[in-house]
Amino acid sequence: MTGNSQALDENAVRRAYARWARFYDAVVGPVTDVGRAAAVAAVNALARKHVDTHGGDEPMSVLEVGVGSGLSLPGYARTTRITGIDLSTDMLDLARCRVSERALGHVAALEEMDAGALTFDTGRFDCAVAMYVMSVAPNPEAVLDELARITRPGGEVVIVNHFAKADGWVLWFERKLERVAALIGWHPAFGRERVLNHPDLELVMEKPLGLLRIFTLMRFRRRTTDATS
Ligand SMILES: C[S@@+](CC[C@H](N)C(=O)[O-])C[C@H]1O[C@@H](n2cnc3c(N)ncnc32)[C@H](O)[C@@H]1O
């Protein structure tokens, strides 16, 4: 990132998404649907395997960090058990309304929490998901550590994000936009290298999404031996 980047601390994130909440579904929702659909499809494919292995009585536990207004929630298979967390009360309120209006019984809990300091036990979830969160979170490395920690060995971490281009005019534009990161609520020049190389996460799939390839889906397998211990 550039030296001109505006800091997005926790309060800046809360303020940004208090502003976004009213427009998020109508403005950001359609542009980012492609990534949510791909991530939810990846989770649902894992859920089908989970049912094959464990039978239908034991739902696959999924933690979605930065769940926002809950746009993804209706798409998850009913054989999953979803816990969502977010820093923003305003966004969580929208997610709670969606769950109650649409009677989404597979959503077990929605809680206000920092994805970089989760209160869940180690290995508690079969799968963890972060859609468009890594370039928003004040400390993405801490978020990645936490995603790896709460996912059981052999489970998956699914990430969708926009990553900065390696070069060219788009990168130039992304760097210019960094100056207003706190206002828009995300870091446009967020580099893909910042989510690679976690010792406990093995990249098993990476796929650019949509015609413009603005977003990328990444799937990581939680290693069965703890490289950090
Ligand atoms: C761009 S929105 C994405 C929302 C949702 N995942 C979606 O696909 O529509 C980013 C969300 O991440 C949340 N967020 C950012 N940093 C966070 C953190 N450290 N812990 C929890 N939530 C965070 C924001 O409050 C916001 O709701």
The ligand as an ORCA input file, in Angstrom:
! r2SCAN-3c Opt
* xyz 0 1
  C     -17.599     -4.579      2.295
  S     -18.530     -5.092      3.673
  C     -18.874     -6.788      3.240
  C     -20.108     -7.312      3.915
  C     -20.521     -8.725      3.493
  N     -19.463     -9.680      3.733
  C     -20.924     -8.750      2.042
  O     -20.397     -9.571      1.270
  O     -21.810     -7.982      1.659
  C     -17.289     -5.282      4.914
  C     -17.846     -5.672      6.271
  O     -16.761     -6.088      7.101
  C     -16.976     -5.579      8.396
  N     -15.682     -5.574      9.097
  C     -14.569     -4.901      8.781
  N     -13.575     -5.170      9.639
  C     -14.067     -6.055     10.529
  C     -13.533     -6.712     11.657
  N     -12.259     -6.534     12.054
  N     -14.319     -7.549     12.352
  C     -15.603     -7.757     11.972
  N     -16.174     -7.158     10.909
  C     -15.419     -6.314     10.185
  C     -17.592     -4.214      8.152
  O     -18.256     -3.725      9.301
  C     -18.536     -4.515      6.990
  O     -19.806     -4.921      7.422
*
